[in-house]
Amino acid sequence: MNRQEASKHIGSTVLVDQGEDGIYFGRLEEVQTPPKKIWSGKVTITGLFDVPAVHRSEVILQMKEQSIVVPGSKIDSTGHQPEGDFDATVKTALKQVIEDLYTAADASTSEAETWKEVKTSFEEAPEENNQEHEEQAPAYVTYRIKKQQGRPFLYEPIYGDELELEGCPFEFEVKIKGKWHSVSHSRNFTFKDETGASVTLNEGDNVRIHTEQFQPFTILLNELEHPSRRSLLQDLENFGFSKSDLMDCHNRLLHELLQSEGTSTFKGVNFLMFQSTSSTLVVQHHYERVLKSDAQDYVYDRFEFTADNGVRRISTYTSAYSKDHES
């Protein structure tokens, strides 16, 4: 859900995905949309939708009727409504997960017996592919927080990369009492966690960012209105592709937003290339954005799909038409 869609769901039931801490029903109380930053929402938890990891089961009671502030990437709309109070939803979710685990256990036992038979047909295991032992890229990039001439910034000590902290659009994680917690930047060396509490770091402390946030396609999807994003992913599926087939993404919109101080109009083209074992798909994304302080933003997206077998498709999306946008 992006910030425009979120503003339409204030007062409505939404889902809050807390990762291994579970997924919760909540009432969206407030949408916070600071400029050039990821939007966040204040949500009052009203029920449990999906259980947390079993080693995090104690968090269920901690979340009961809590009012928390979470990044917009963790909030989504839902057609479901909590049935009963918080405790009733917990009982329903626990009953479902217990049934699912017993069903999965039966299936796993049967599958294990099948693999046991397969194993006996091999006298020696094949040589392992050396590539499997190659070190995998880390899931996070860790920065040190620094300050120079009154300007806070992030410094990556291995490659020497620097990242402006003020106006940075990413979600961060900081270590509090030995555990990493999601936070958003507030000002200077101060961050806010999911409950809205302030966390102040010292110069030299570590801050980390999940590498997925740096992916241009992930950022592009988050900038699309929900209907536009859903249409893009559905068209990709109709062509026989998924997000995992992405080979290249040129996200000009991201570049414009990061350089957008004092700018309210954005127009250009993004280029996407998807490739499978048998075919290639090129997508041109023509976009236009007009940001308004006193009215709904104007949003226009046009996706032109061209497959290597000659099949083409065009889909468009625009926000509510506004005469103020005429030129």
MOJO-V466958 format. One record per residue. N is the residue number from 1. RES is the residue in three letters. D_FIRST is the distance of its C-alpha to the first C-alpha in Angstrom with 2 decimals. Layout:
n;res;d_first
N;RES;D_FIRST
N;RES;D_FIRST
//
This chain:
n;res;d_first
1;MET;0.00
2;ASN;3.80
3;ARG;6.78
4;GLN;8.19
5;GLU;6.12
6;ALA;6.24
7;SER;9.89
8;LYS;10.54
9;HIS;9.94
10;ILE;12.43
11;GLY;15.16
12;SER;13.46
13;THR;13.16
14;VAL;10.10
15;LEU;10.51
16;VAL;11.15
17;ASP;12.12
18;GLN;15.20
19;GLY;16.53
20;GLU;20.21
21;ASP;20.14
22;GLY;18.40
23;ILE;15.38
24;TYR;15.66
25;PHE;15.12
26;GLY;14.52
27;ARG;14.68
28;LEU;12.32
29;GLU;15.20
30;GLU;14.16
31;VAL;11.65
32;GLN;13.42
33;THR;13.02
34;PRO;16.14
35;PRO;17.13
36;LYS;16.77
37;LYS;14.94
38;ILE;11.58
39;TRP;10.09
40;SER;10.69
41;GLY;10.93
42;LYS;14.19
43;VAL;14.20
44;THR;17.41
45;ILE;17.83
46;THR;19.39
47;GLY;19.86
48;LEU;19.74
49;PHE;17.77
50;ASP;18.98
51;VAL;21.81
52;PRO;21.92
53;ALA;24.35
54;VAL;27.83
55;HIS;28.97
56;ARG;26.22
57;SER;27.10
58;GLU;28.33
59;VAL;24.87
60;ILE;24.28
61;LEU;26.72
62;GLN;25.47
63;MET;21.98
64;LYS;23.57
65;GLU;22.52
66;GLN;21.43
67;SER;19.46
68;ILE;17.40
69;VAL;15.26
70;VAL;12.69
71;PRO;10.63
72;GLY;6.92
73;SER;7.06
74;LYS;8.64
75;ILE;6.61
76;ASP;5.39
77;SER;6.96
78;THR;10.52
79;GLY;13.70
80;HIS;15.84
81;GLN;17.64
82;PRO;19.75
83;GLU;23.34
84;GLY;25.58
85;ASP;25.41
86;PHE;24.08
87;ASP;27.24
88;ALA;27.08
89;THR;23.64
90;VAL;25.02
91;LYS;28.05
92;THR;26.12
93;ALA;23.94
94;LEU;27.12
95;LYS;29.11
96;GLN;26.64
97;VAL;26.54
98;ILE;30.35
99;GLU;30.85
100;ASP;28.60
101;LEU;30.54
102;TYR;33.87
103;THR;32.91
104;ALA;31.75
105;ALA;34.98
106;ASP;37.12
107;ALA;35.41
108;SER;35.74
109;THR;39.43
110;SER;40.09
111;GLU;38.31
112;ALA;40.23
113;GLU;43.50
114;THR;42.68
115;TRP;41.94
116;LYS;45.13
117;GLU;47.05
118;VAL;45.47
119;LYS;46.35
120;THR;50.00
121;SER;50.22
122;PHE;49.70
123;GLU;52.55
124;GLU;50.78
125;ALA;47.17
126;PRO;46.31
127;GLU;46.11
128;GLU;42.78
129;ASN;41.00
130;ASN;41.41
131;GLN;37.98
132;GLU;36.53
133;HIS;38.15
134;GLU;36.68
135;GLU;34.65
136;GLN;30.93
137;ALA;28.78
138;PRO;27.45
139;ALA;23.85
140;TYR;23.79
141;VAL;25.41
142;THR;27.33
143;TYR;28.22
144;ARG;30.75
145;ILE;30.06
146;LYS;32.78
147;LYS;33.94
148;GLN;36.15
149;GLN;37.56
150;GLY;35.21
151;ARG;32.12
152;PRO;29.97
153;PHE;28.78
154;LEU;28.06
155;TYR;30.79
156;GLU;30.71
157;PRO;34.32
158;ILE;34.83
159;TYR;34.10
160;GLY;34.28
161;ASP;30.85
162;GLU;29.66
163;LEU;26.22
164;GLU;25.85
165;LEU;24.33
166;GLU;23.82
167;GLY;20.65
168;CYS;19.65
169;PRO;15.90
170;PHE;16.02
171;GLU;15.63
172;PHE;19.19
173;GLU;21.28
174;VAL;24.66
175;LYS;27.45
176;ILE;28.45
177;LYS;31.56
178;GLY;31.43
179;LYS;27.83
180;TRP;24.76
181;HIS;21.97
182;SER;18.56
183;VAL;18.87
184;SER;17.72
185;HIS;20.48
186;SER;21.97
187;ARG;25.24
188;ASN;28.24
189;PHE;28.49
190;THR;26.39
191;PHE;22.99
192;LYS;21.02
193;ASP;20.08
194;GLU;17.48
195;THR;19.95
196;GLY;20.37
197;ALA;23.81
198;SER;25.23
199;VAL;26.43
200;THR;29.06
201;LEU;30.16
202;ASN;33.47
203;GLU;34.28
204;GLY;34.49
205;ASP;31.95
206;ASN;29.50
207;VAL;25.76
208;ARG;23.86
209;ILE;20.76
210;HIS;19.51
211;THR;20.59
212;GLU;17.47
213;GLN;15.84
214;PHE;18.70
215;GLN;18.03
216;PRO;17.52
217;PHE;15.70
218;THR;13.07
219;ILE;12.67
220;LEU;12.76
221;LEU;9.97
222;ASN;7.63
223;GLU;9.22
224;LEU;8.77
225;GLU;7.38
226;HIS;5.98
227;PRO;9.74
228;SER;11.10
229;ARG;9.57
230;ARG;10.70
231;SER;13.95
232;LEU;14.65
233;LEU;14.47
234;GLN;16.49
235;ASP;19.01
236;LEU;19.47
237;GLU;20.23
238;ASN;22.62
239;PHE;24.44
240;GLY;24.76
241;PHE;22.52
242;SER;19.59
243;LYS;17.76
244;SER;20.79
245;ASP;23.09
246;LEU;21.87
247;MET;25.03
248;ASP;24.14
249;CYS;21.35
250;HIS;22.40
251;ASN;19.47
252;ARG;21.19
253;LEU;18.11
254;LEU;17.65
255;HIS;21.35
256;GLU;21.22
257;LEU;18.47
258;LEU;20.53
259;GLN;23.63
260;SER;22.28
261;GLU;24.22
262;GLY;25.44
263;THR;23.71
264;SER;21.46
265;THR;21.83
266;PHE;20.76
267;LYS;22.05
268;GLY;22.86
269;VAL;22.47
270;ASN;20.80
271;PHE;22.77
272;LEU;21.76
273;MET;24.39
274;PHE;24.15
275;GLN;27.30
276;SER;28.58
277;THR;32.17
278;SER;33.22
279;SER;31.12
280;THR;29.14
281;LEU;26.29
282;VAL;25.59
283;VAL;22.52
284;GLN;22.72
285;HIS;19.56
286;HIS;20.83
287;TYR;18.49
288;GLU;19.07
289;ARG;17.31
290;VAL;19.08
291;LEU;17.81
292;LYS;19.41
293;SER;20.20
294;ASP;21.32
295;ALA;19.27
296;GLN;16.06
297;ASP;15.52
298;TYR;16.95
299;VAL;14.95
300;TYR;16.93
301;ASP;16.45
302;ARG;19.40
303;PHE;19.67
304;GLU;23.28
305;PHE;24.01
306;THR;27.58
307;ALA;28.94
308;ASP;32.31
309;ASN;33.93
310;GLY;33.45
311;VAL;30.69
312;ARG;28.33
313;ARG;25.28
314;ILE;23.41
315;SER;20.11
316;THR;18.70
317;TYR;15.81
318;THR;16.20
319;SER;14.86
320;ALA;17.42
321;TYR;20.80
322;SER;22.39
323;LYS;26.10
324;ASP;25.55
325;HIS;24.20
326;GLU;27.43
327;SER;29.56
//
